[in-house]
Amino acid sequence: MNREQQIYRVTWVGFFANLFLSVGKIAAGIVGRSGAMIADGIHSISDFATDLVVMIFVRVSAMPKDDDHDYGHGKFETLATIIIGLALFVVAAGIFWKSVKLIACAIGGQTLEQPEAIAFVAAAVSIVVKEALYRYTRRVGERVESQVVVANAWHHRSDALSSIGTLLGIGGAYFLGEKWAVLDPLAAIIVSLLIAKVAYDLIKPGIGEMLERSLPKEQEDEIESIVLSNKHFSDVHNLKTRRIGSGIAIELHVRVPGSMTVSEAHEATDDVEHRLREHYGQHTQVILHVEPCKKDILSNH
């Protein structure tokens, strides 16, 4: 099964799980008289949008390079990651605002509605299913080196965290009585802040990539080390790096002995390109410019 097929399979699994959870939680919220559970079900519906984004953008990012995209379409995957992060921010803001309004109502003397057991059970089931989806999706995302799949895994985790808040609120109201129903919005506020942090962690590197941010210095040092492992190369300079979706692009200049033939220099270049792709993946794009050593340049003048 190739990379694209693995991504589609894990995304479809998440899609149908979200469908089951959304319908189940909203139904449990209505039957169990739990506004928190209904809100949690609506939260799960938001996952549909991100699943569709993954399926659409992964297909686009897998397209080979063309006349208009010399470096391929990997940035579409980065764009999808940013969209997922923004969706998480919207969800977090919605949960936060709704919870604040509920707390204000409780402070004003309004008695919040006490939920029934079915809502508590639905929240527990949601936590188990979404945590399992998170672990499965993240494992696949890391295996195929897809940022957008890993981002979608974190969206599953955010839903599990939201359900934990719902579980605590429903449990407090159900087992402790109506006066403790305010635990639901209090827990939801904490969860909304956790979701916002996850969203920030997804959006920040995505924006950095869209703005052509270089790879971390540790990784650039590693690239230089791999290049210099070829005995013919020295003085790595003008190193430029960037990430393109799940792959990276590397541009650099190296020096070789002036006595080397074009054929020998080409063979050495092929060797280094092979080592870099073997280490960073076959989608790695390498542009290597060969120059004669300085002493050879001076001796010819």
PATI-813406 format. One record per residue (C-alpha): residue number from 1; z, x, y. Coordinates in nm, 3 decimals. Layout:
<finu i="NUM" pz="Z" px="X" py="Y"/>
...
This chain:
<finu i="1" pz="0.000" px="0.000" py="0.000"/>
<finu i="2" pz="-0.110" px="0.156" py="0.331"/>
<finu i="3" pz="0.088" px="0.170" py="0.656"/>
<finu i="4" pz="-0.062" px="-0.143" py="0.811"/>
<finu i="5" pz="-0.007" px="-0.349" py="0.494"/>
<finu i="6" pz="0.360" px="-0.244" py="0.478"/>
<finu i="7" pz="0.409" px="-0.345" py="0.841"/>
<finu i="8" pz="0.248" px="-0.684" py="0.785"/>
<finu i="9" pz="0.453" px="-0.752" py="0.473"/>
<finu i="10" pz="0.789" px="-0.677" py="0.636"/>
<finu i="11" pz="0.689" px="-0.878" py="0.944"/>
<finu i="12" pz="0.589" px="-1.183" py="0.738"/>
<finu i="13" pz="0.918" px="-1.165" py="0.548"/>
<finu i="14" pz="1.102" px="-1.169" py="0.881"/>
<finu i="15" pz="0.881" px="-1.448" py="1.012"/>
<finu i="16" pz="0.958" px="-1.689" py="0.728"/>
<finu i="17" pz="1.327" px="-1.592" py="0.724"/>
<finu i="18" pz="1.345" px="-1.672" py="1.096"/>
<finu i="19" pz="1.173" px="-2.005" py="1.033"/>
<finu i="20" pz="1.430" px="-2.093" py="0.767"/>
<finu i="21" pz="1.723" px="-1.984" py="0.983"/>
<finu i="22" pz="1.600" px="-2.154" py="1.300"/>
<finu i="23" pz="1.554" px="-2.492" py="1.134"/>
<finu i="24" pz="1.876" px="-2.455" py="0.935"/>
<finu i="25" pz="2.093" px="-2.350" py="1.229"/>
<finu i="26" pz="1.963" px="-2.614" py="1.467"/>
<finu i="27" pz="2.012" px="-2.882" py="1.201"/>
<finu i="28" pz="2.364" px="-2.751" py="1.128"/>
<finu i="29" pz="2.440" px="-2.747" py="1.500"/>
<finu i="30" pz="2.332" px="-3.109" py="1.542"/>
<finu i="31" pz="2.513" px="-3.234" py="1.231"/>
<finu i="32" pz="2.817" px="-3.014" py="1.295"/>
<finu i="33" pz="2.837" px="-3.096" py="1.668"/>
<finu i="34" pz="2.818" px="-2.732" py="1.768"/>
<finu i="35" pz="2.639" px="-2.639" py="2.087"/>
<finu i="36" pz="2.690" px="-2.272" py="2.004"/>
<finu i="37" pz="2.508" px="-2.312" py="1.673"/>
<finu i="38" pz="2.218" px="-2.496" py="1.838"/>
<finu i="39" pz="2.193" px="-2.210" py="2.092"/>
<finu i="40" pz="2.201" px="-1.957" py="1.808"/>
<finu i="41" pz="1.917" px="-2.146" py="1.640"/>
<finu i="42" pz="1.714" px="-2.131" py="1.960"/>
<finu i="43" pz="1.788" px="-1.758" py="1.969"/>
<finu i="44" pz="1.634" px="-1.727" py="1.622"/>
<finu i="45" pz="1.323" px="-1.909" py="1.744"/>
<finu i="46" pz="1.272" px="-1.626" py="1.994"/>
<finu i="47" pz="1.219" px="-1.395" py="1.696"/>
<finu i="48" pz="0.896" px="-1.579" py="1.617"/>
<finu i="49" pz="0.746" px="-1.450" py="1.938"/>
<finu i="50" pz="0.835" px="-1.089" py="1.861"/>
<finu i="51" pz="0.706" px="-1.121" py="1.503"/>
<finu i="52" pz="0.374" px="-1.243" py="1.637"/>
<finu i="53" pz="0.368" px="-0.958" py="1.889"/>
<finu i="54" pz="0.420" px="-0.708" py="1.607"/>
<finu i="55" pz="0.138" px="-0.852" py="1.395"/>
<finu i="56" pz="-0.106" px="-0.864" py="1.687"/>
<finu i="57" pz="-0.029" px="-0.523" py="1.838"/>
<finu i="58" pz="-0.004" px="-0.331" py="1.510"/>
<finu i="59" pz="-0.355" px="-0.448" py="1.420"/>
<finu i="60" pz="-0.480" px="-0.328" py="1.758"/>
<finu i="61" pz="-0.292" px="0.005" py="1.746"/>
<finu i="62" pz="-0.435" px="0.077" py="1.399"/>
<finu i="63" pz="-0.792" px="0.064" py="1.534"/>
<finu i="64" pz="-0.966" px="0.404" py="1.540"/>
<finu i="65" pz="-1.054" px="0.573" py="1.867"/>
<finu i="66" pz="-1.365" px="0.453" py="2.048"/>
<finu i="67" pz="-1.565" px="0.533" py="2.362"/>
<finu i="68" pz="-1.303" px="0.367" py="2.583"/>
<finu i="69" pz="-0.995" px="0.506" py="2.401"/>
<finu i="70" pz="-1.044" px="0.872" py="2.318"/>
<finu i="71" pz="-0.683" px="0.904" py="2.200"/>
<finu i="72" pz="-0.689" px="0.587" py="1.992"/>
<finu i="73" pz="-0.492" px="0.267" py="2.051"/>
<finu i="74" pz="-0.138" px="0.387" py="1.974"/>
<finu i="75" pz="-0.010" px="0.293" py="2.321"/>
<finu i="76" pz="-0.054" px="-0.075" py="2.233"/>
<finu i="77" pz="0.229" px="-0.030" py="1.984"/>
<finu i="78" pz="0.442" px="0.119" py="2.261"/>
<finu i="79" pz="0.360" px="-0.178" py="2.483"/>
<finu i="80" pz="0.471" px="-0.413" py="2.204"/>
<finu i="81" pz="0.803" px="-0.228" py="2.182"/>
<finu i="82" pz="0.860" px="-0.278" py="2.554"/>
<finu i="83" pz="0.776" px="-0.649" py="2.524"/>
<finu i="84" pz="1.033" px="-0.686" py="2.246"/>
<finu i="85" pz="1.291" px="-0.511" py="2.461"/>
<finu i="86" pz="1.218" px="-0.743" py="2.752"/>
<finu i="87" pz="1.247" px="-1.044" py="2.520"/>
<finu i="88" pz="1.591" px="-0.919" py="2.415"/>
<finu i="89" pz="1.696" px="-0.890" py="2.779"/>
<finu i="90" pz="1.587" px="-1.251" py="2.842"/>
<finu i="91" pz="1.781" px="-1.370" py="2.537"/>
<finu i="92" pz="2.089" px="-1.173" py="2.644"/>
<finu i="93" pz="2.075" px="-1.316" py="2.996"/>
<finu i="94" pz="2.040" px="-1.670" py="2.860"/>
<finu i="95" pz="2.340" px="-1.631" py="2.628"/>
<finu i="96" pz="2.548" px="-1.475" py="2.907"/>
<finu i="97" pz="2.471" px="-1.748" py="3.162"/>
<finu i="98" pz="2.532" px="-2.034" py="2.919"/>
<finu i="99" pz="2.863" px="-1.880" py="2.812"/>
<finu i="100" pz="2.981" px="-1.836" py="3.169"/>
<finu i="101" pz="2.909" px="-2.203" py="3.242"/>
<finu i="102" pz="3.104" px="-2.313" py="2.931"/>
<finu i="103" pz="3.403" px="-2.100" py="3.031"/>
<finu i="104" pz="3.391" px="-2.248" py="3.381"/>
<finu i="105" pz="3.398" px="-2.596" py="3.229"/>
<finu i="106" pz="3.700" px="-2.504" py="3.015"/>
<finu i="107" pz="3.884" px="-2.359" py="3.315"/>
<finu i="108" pz="3.809" px="-2.680" py="3.503"/>
<finu i="109" pz="3.995" px="-2.876" py="3.238"/>
<finu i="110" pz="3.703" px="-2.996" py="3.033"/>
<finu i="111" pz="3.768" px="-3.006" py="2.657"/>
<finu i="112" pz="3.491" px="-2.835" py="2.462"/>
<finu i="113" pz="3.365" px="-3.018" py="2.155"/>
<finu i="114" pz="3.519" px="-2.907" py="1.824"/>
<finu i="115" pz="3.256" px="-2.813" py="1.563"/>
<finu i="116" pz="3.257" px="-2.899" py="1.194"/>
<finu i="117" pz="3.258" px="-2.676" py="0.885"/>
<finu i="118" pz="2.882" px="-2.690" py="0.829"/>
<finu i="119" pz="2.828" px="-2.501" py="1.156"/>
<finu i="120" pz="3.073" px="-2.229" py="1.046"/>
<finu i="121" pz="2.893" px="-2.190" py="0.710"/>
<finu i="122" pz="2.552" px="-2.174" py="0.882"/>
<finu i="123" pz="2.675" px="-1.892" py="1.108"/>
<finu i="124" pz="2.803" px="-1.695" py="0.806"/>
<finu i="125" pz="2.474" px="-1.738" py="0.620"/>
<finu i="126" pz="2.282" px="-1.628" py="0.930"/>
<finu i="127" pz="2.483" px="-1.306" py="0.957"/>
<finu i="128" pz="2.415" px="-1.212" py="0.595"/>
<finu i="129" pz="2.043" px="-1.291" py="0.610"/>
<finu i="130" pz="1.980" px="-1.122" py="0.946"/>
<finu i="131" pz="2.175" px="-0.808" py="0.855"/>
<finu i="132" pz="1.972" px="-0.783" py="0.532"/>
<finu i="133" pz="1.652" px="-0.827" py="0.733"/>
<finu i="134" pz="1.763" px="-0.559" py="0.978"/>
<finu i="135" pz="1.827" px="-0.303" py="0.704"/>
<finu i="136" pz="1.502" px="-0.384" py="0.520"/>
<finu i="137" pz="1.287" px="-0.384" py="0.836"/>
<finu i="138" pz="1.438" px="-0.066" py="0.977"/>
<finu i="139" pz="1.391" px="0.116" py="0.645"/>
<finu i="140" pz="1.022" px="0.021" py="0.640"/>
<finu i="141" pz="0.980" px="0.108" py="1.009"/>
<finu i="142" pz="1.125" px="0.455" py="0.963"/>
<finu i="143" pz="0.920" px="0.513" py="0.648"/>
<finu i="144" pz="0.589" px="0.428" py="0.817"/>
<finu i="145" pz="0.703" px="0.583" py="1.150"/>
<finu i="146" pz="0.645" px="0.266" py="1.353"/>
<finu i="147" pz="0.847" px="0.223" py="1.672"/>
<finu i="148" pz="0.758" px="-0.143" py="1.702"/>
<finu i="149" pz="0.881" px="-0.224" py="1.350"/>
<finu i="150" pz="1.209" px="-0.043" py="1.417"/>
<finu i="151" pz="1.233" px="-0.238" py="1.745"/>
<finu i="152" pz="1.183" px="-0.561" py="1.554"/>
<finu i="153" pz="1.458" px="-0.454" py="1.313"/>
<finu i="154" pz="1.696" px="-0.425" py="1.608"/>
<finu i="155" pz="1.596" px="-0.775" py="1.711"/>
<finu i="156" pz="1.715" px="-0.893" py="1.368"/>
<finu i="157" pz="2.041" px="-0.703" py="1.427"/>
<finu i="158" pz="2.081" px="-0.869" py="1.768"/>
<finu i="159" pz="2.053" px="-1.209" py="1.602"/>
<finu i="160" pz="2.319" px="-1.106" py="1.349"/>
<finu i="161" pz="2.547" px="-0.997" py="1.635"/>
<finu i="162" pz="2.486" px="-1.325" py="1.811"/>
<finu i="163" pz="2.580" px="-1.510" py="1.493"/>
<finu i="164" pz="2.903" px="-1.307" py="1.470"/>
<finu i="165" pz="2.997" px="-1.433" py="1.814"/>
<finu i="166" pz="2.904" px="-1.784" py="1.709"/>
<finu i="167" pz="3.107" px="-1.747" py="1.387"/>
<finu i="168" pz="3.416" px="-1.636" py="1.579"/>
<finu i="169" pz="3.382" px="-1.915" py="1.832"/>
<finu i="170" pz="3.317" px="-2.186" py="1.576"/>
<finu i="171" pz="3.590" px="-2.050" py="1.349"/>
<finu i="172" pz="3.843" px="-2.043" py="1.633"/>
<finu i="173" pz="3.759" px="-2.395" py="1.743"/>
<finu i="174" pz="3.748" px="-2.532" py="1.389"/>
<finu i="175" pz="4.061" px="-2.369" py="1.245"/>
<finu i="176" pz="4.279" px="-2.342" py="1.559"/>
<finu i="177" pz="4.189" px="-2.666" py="1.734"/>
<finu i="178" pz="3.998" px="-2.781" py="2.041"/>
<finu i="179" pz="4.205" px="-2.576" py="2.286"/>
<finu i="180" pz="4.063" px="-2.259" py="2.129"/>
<finu i="181" pz="3.699" px="-2.367" py="2.158"/>
<finu i="182" pz="3.667" px="-2.133" py="2.458"/>
<finu i="183" pz="3.659" px="-1.843" py="2.206"/>
<finu i="184" pz="3.295" px="-1.931" py="2.141"/>
<finu i="185" pz="3.160" px="-1.852" py="2.491"/>
<finu i="186" pz="3.395" px="-1.554" py="2.529"/>
<finu i="187" pz="3.260" px="-1.393" py="2.212"/>
<finu i="188" pz="2.905" px="-1.481" py="2.311"/>
<finu i="189" pz="2.941" px="-1.289" py="2.639"/>
<finu i="190" pz="3.038" px="-0.974" py="2.448"/>
<finu i="191" pz="2.742" px="-1.023" py="2.214"/>
<finu i="192" pz="2.503" px="-1.072" py="2.505"/>
<finu i="193" pz="2.610" px="-0.734" py="2.648"/>
<finu i="194" pz="2.549" px="-0.568" py="2.310"/>
<finu i="195" pz="2.203" px="-0.722" py="2.293"/>
<finu i="196" pz="2.127" px="-0.601" py="2.647"/>
<finu i="197" pz="2.227" px="-0.246" py="2.545"/>
<finu i="198" pz="1.988" px="-0.258" py="2.249"/>
<finu i="199" pz="1.713" px="-0.385" py="2.479"/>
<finu i="200" pz="1.775" px="-0.097" py="2.721"/>
<finu i="201" pz="1.758" px="0.156" py="2.438"/>
<finu i="202" pz="1.418" px="0.016" py="2.336"/>
<finu i="203" pz="1.265" px="-0.015" py="2.682"/>
<finu i="204" pz="1.370" px="0.323" py="2.825"/>
<finu i="205" pz="1.177" px="0.548" py="2.578"/>
<finu i="206" pz="0.886" px="0.303" py="2.578"/>
<finu i="207" pz="0.848" px="0.330" py="2.955"/>
<finu i="208" pz="0.883" px="0.708" py="2.929"/>
<finu i="209" pz="0.594" px="0.716" py="2.683"/>
<finu i="210" pz="0.377" px="0.490" py="2.897"/>
<finu i="211" pz="0.441" px="0.727" py="3.187"/>
<finu i="212" pz="0.333" px="1.025" py="2.971"/>
<finu i="213" pz="0.676" px="1.178" py="2.933"/>
<finu i="214" pz="0.679" px="1.505" py="2.739"/>
<finu i="215" pz="0.847" px="1.539" py="2.401"/>
<finu i="216" pz="1.207" px="1.670" py="2.401"/>
<finu i="217" pz="1.244" px="2.045" py="2.456"/>
<finu i="218" pz="1.382" px="2.091" py="2.104"/>
<finu i="219" pz="1.064" px="1.942" py="1.961"/>
<finu i="220" pz="0.841" px="2.153" py="2.186"/>
<finu i="221" pz="1.029" px="2.465" py="2.075"/>
<finu i="222" pz="0.968" px="2.356" py="1.716"/>
<finu i="223" pz="0.596" px="2.321" py="1.788"/>
<finu i="224" pz="0.584" px="2.674" py="1.932"/>
<finu i="225" pz="0.763" px="2.805" py="1.624"/>
<finu i="226" pz="0.507" px="2.641" py="1.394"/>
<finu i="227" pz="0.218" px="2.783" py="1.596"/>
<finu i="228" pz="0.365" px="3.135" py="1.599"/>
<finu i="229" pz="0.412" px="3.119" py="1.221"/>
<finu i="230" pz="0.047" px="3.220" py="1.206"/>
<finu i="231" pz="0.052" px="3.600" py="1.242"/>
<finu i="232" pz="-0.268" px="3.605" py="1.452"/>
<finu i="233" pz="-0.124" px="3.395" py="1.735"/>
<finu i="234" pz="0.103" px="3.507" py="2.019"/>
<finu i="235" pz="0.209" px="3.401" py="2.369"/>
<finu i="236" pz="0.206" px="3.022" py="2.342"/>
<finu i="237" pz="0.161" px="2.883" py="2.695"/>
<finu i="238" pz="0.040" px="2.576" py="2.886"/>
<finu i="239" pz="0.201" px="2.357" py="2.621"/>
<finu i="240" pz="0.158" px="1.986" py="2.694"/>
<finu i="241" pz="0.294" px="1.712" py="2.472"/>
<finu i="242" pz="0.322" px="1.335" py="2.472"/>
<finu i="243" pz="0.376" px="1.050" py="2.232"/>
<finu i="244" pz="0.102" px="0.799" py="2.150"/>
<finu i="245" pz="0.252" px="0.512" py="1.954"/>
<finu i="246" pz="0.373" px="0.647" py="1.621"/>
<finu i="247" pz="0.184" px="0.975" py="1.667"/>
<finu i="248" pz="0.196" px="1.265" py="1.912"/>
<finu i="249" pz="-0.060" px="1.465" py="2.107"/>
<finu i="250" pz="-0.029" px="1.843" py="2.152"/>
<finu i="251" pz="-0.230" px="2.066" py="2.386"/>
<finu i="252" pz="-0.163" px="2.440" py="2.415"/>
<finu i="253" pz="-0.310" px="2.785" py="2.476"/>
<finu i="254" pz="-0.251" px="3.087" py="2.250"/>
<finu i="255" pz="-0.360" px="3.450" py="2.251"/>
<finu i="256" pz="-0.530" px="3.633" py="1.963"/>
<finu i="257" pz="-0.643" px="3.995" py="1.919"/>
<finu i="258" pz="-0.968" px="4.056" py="2.101"/>
<finu i="259" pz="-1.114" px="4.211" py="1.787"/>
<finu i="260" pz="-1.105" px="3.877" py="1.601"/>
<finu i="261" pz="-1.438" px="3.713" py="1.531"/>
<finu i="262" pz="-1.506" px="3.354" py="1.631"/>
<finu i="263" pz="-1.499" px="3.262" py="1.262"/>
<finu i="264" pz="-1.157" px="3.423" py="1.211"/>
<finu i="265" pz="-1.014" px="3.255" py="1.522"/>
<finu i="266" pz="-1.149" px="2.922" py="1.404"/>
<finu i="267" pz="-0.990" px="2.969" py="1.062"/>
<finu i="268" pz="-0.653" px="3.053" py="1.220"/>
<finu i="269" pz="-0.679" px="2.748" py="1.446"/>
<finu i="270" pz="-0.751" px="2.521" py="1.149"/>
<finu i="271" pz="-0.446" px="2.664" py="0.971"/>
<finu i="272" pz="-0.213" px="2.584" py="1.263"/>
<finu i="273" pz="-0.358" px="2.236" py="1.311"/>
<finu i="274" pz="-0.301" px="2.168" py="0.941"/>
<finu i="275" pz="0.062" px="2.286" py="0.966"/>
<finu i="276" pz="0.129" px="2.070" py="1.271"/>
<finu i="277" pz="-0.020" px="1.758" py="1.107"/>
<finu i="278" pz="0.167" px="1.831" py="0.787"/>
<finu i="279" pz="0.492" px="1.843" py="0.984"/>
<finu i="280" pz="0.437" px="1.559" py="1.236"/>
<finu i="281" pz="0.195" px="1.331" py="1.048"/>
<finu i="282" pz="-0.179" px="1.304" py="1.003"/>
<finu i="283" pz="-0.216" px="1.104" py="1.325"/>
<finu i="284" pz="-0.109" px="1.410" py="1.528"/>
<finu i="285" pz="-0.377" px="1.511" py="1.779"/>
<finu i="286" pz="-0.405" px="1.884" py="1.848"/>
<finu i="287" pz="-0.609" px="2.064" py="2.114"/>
<finu i="288" pz="-0.572" px="2.441" py="2.080"/>
<finu i="289" pz="-0.735" px="2.681" py="2.326"/>
<finu i="290" pz="-0.775" px="3.042" py="2.210"/>
<finu i="291" pz="-0.764" px="3.338" py="2.454"/>
<finu i="292" pz="-0.781" px="3.715" py="2.395"/>
<finu i="293" pz="-0.464" px="3.921" py="2.435"/>
<finu i="294" pz="-0.405" px="4.056" py="2.786"/>
<finu i="295" pz="-0.429" px="4.418" py="2.675"/>
<finu i="296" pz="-0.774" px="4.348" py="2.526"/>
<finu i="297" pz="-0.887" px="4.188" py="2.852"/>
<finu i="298" pz="-0.770" px="4.492" py="3.053"/>
<finu i="299" pz="-0.938" px="4.741" py="2.815"/>
<finu i="300" pz="-1.274" px="4.570" py="2.867"/>
<finu i="301" pz="-1.259" px="4.621" py="3.244"/>
